[in-house]
Amino acid sequence: MTKILAILAATLLALPAAEGATAGKGQGMHRGQIRQHLLEKFDADKDGKLSEAERAAAKQACKEKVDTDNDGKVSEAERDAARAALSARLKEKHPELFAKIDKDGDGTISRDEGQAARTWLRQHRGQHGKGAKAD
């Protein structure tokens, strides 16, 4: 997982279900709300952005959230469990987006499907700006 995706995954996994449903007709949090949540949780100096140290703290929090056996390492099984939890949350909150990413229709987002979605997003952000939406 990329650093940002890892932080986002940890944030989404850490959010109470009710909090995730506060935005727009129960569709989950919008990017601005996720950013705000990250700032509230990790912006220790309250300057409105995450410094390298604050990003490191967010990354560590993610690692701790995913490292369920607390051995200091994220195993493949722990990574798979985090991916499955994030897939389930995405499927519940954004079923249309989930269906577009889940190319093989098996009900889960595989590592390859996730990578393909990240690649697509990077390409479209470059062409259409940061606010690009899925077709």
C-alpha positions in Angstrom: 0.0 0.0 0.0 1.1 3.5 -0.7 1.7 5.8 2.3 -1.4 7.8 1.7 -3.5 4.7 1.0 -2.2 3.2 4.3 -3.1 6.3 6.2 -6.5 6.5 4.6 -7.1 2.8 5.3 -6.2 3.2 8.9 -8.4 6.2 9.2 -11.4 4.5 7.6 -10.9 1.4 9.7 -10.6 3.5 12.8 -13.7 5.5 12.2 -16.9 4.5 14.0 -19.6 3.4 11.6 -21.8 6.4 12.5 -19.1 8.9 11.7 -18.5 7.4 8.3 -22.1 7.8 7.5 -22.5 11.5 8.2 -21.7 12.8 4.8 -24.3 13.2 2.0 -27.1 10.6 2.3 -25.0 8.0 4.1 -22.5 7.7 1.3 -19.5 7.9 3.6 -16.9 10.6 4.2 -15.8 13.0 1.4 -12.2 13.7 0.7 -12.4 17.0 2.6 -13.9 15.2 5.6 -11.2 12.6 5.6 -8.5 15.3 5.4 -10.2 17.1 8.3 -10.3 13.9 10.3 -6.6 13.3 9.6 -5.7 16.9 10.6 -7.8 16.6 13.8 -6.1 13.4 14.8 -2.5 14.0 13.7 -1.9 17.7 13.3 -0.2 18.1 16.7 1.0 21.7 16.1 -2.4 22.7 14.7 -0.9 24.5 11.6 -3.5 23.0 9.2 -1.0 20.6 7.5 0.8 17.4 8.4 4.6 17.8 8.9 6.9 14.9 8.2 6.8 14.0 11.9 3.0 14.1 12.0 2.9 12.0 8.8 5.2 9.5 10.5 2.9 9.4 13.5 -0.1 8.8 11.2 1.9 6.0 9.4 2.8 4.5 12.8 -0.9 4.6 13.9 -1.8 2.8 10.6 0.9 0.2 11.2 -0.3 -0.4 14.8 -3.9 -0.7 13.6 -3.0 -3.2 10.9 -0.4 -5.1 13.0 -3.0 -7.1 15.0 -0.5 -9.5 16.6 1.7 -6.5 17.8 4.9 -8.0 16.6 6.1 -4.8 15.0 5.7 -6.1 11.5 2.8 -6.2 9.1 2.5 -9.7 7.8 0.8 -10.7 4.5 -2.1 -12.1 6.5 -2.5 -8.8 8.3 -2.3 -6.8 5.1 -4.9 -9.1 3.5 -7.2 -8.6 6.6 -6.8 -4.8 6.3 -7.5 -5.0 2.6 -10.6 -7.1 3.2 -11.9 -4.7 5.9 -11.3 -1.7 3.6 -13.0 -3.6 0.7 -16.1 -4.3 2.9 -16.3 -0.7 4.0 -16.0 0.5 0.4 -18.6 -2.0 -0.8 -21.0 -0.8 1.9 -20.5 2.9 1.5 -19.8 3.2 -2.2 -21.2 0.2 -4.0 -21.0 1.7 -7.5 -17.3 2.6 -7.1 -16.7 -0.8 -5.5 -18.3 -2.6 -8.5 -16.0 -0.6 -10.9 -12.9 -1.6 -9.0 -13.9 -5.2 -8.5 -13.2 -6.2 -12.1 -13.6 -10.0 -11.6 -16.9 -9.5 -9.6 -15.8 -11.8 -6.7 -16.9 -9.3 -4.1 -13.4 -8.4 -2.9 -10.8 -5.9 -4.1 -7.6 -7.9 -4.8 -4.1 -6.5 -4.7 -4.1 -6.3 -8.5 -7.5 -4.6 -8.6 -6.4 -2.1 -6.0 -3.2 -1.3 -7.9 -5.1 -0.9 -11.1 -7.5 1.6 -9.4 -4.6 3.6 -8.0 -2.9 3.7 -11.4 -6.1 4.8 -13.0 -6.6 7.5 -10.4 -3.0 8.8 -10.7 -3.4 9.0 -14.5 -6.8 10.8 -14.4 -5.6 13.2 -11.7 -2.7 14.2 -13.9 -5.1 14.8 -16.9 -8.1 16.3 -15.0 -6.7 17.7 -11.8 -7.0 16.3 -8.2 -10.8 16.3 -8.2 -11.1 13.8 -11.0 -14.1 11.5 -10.7 -14.5 7.9 -11.9 -16.4 7.4 -15.1 
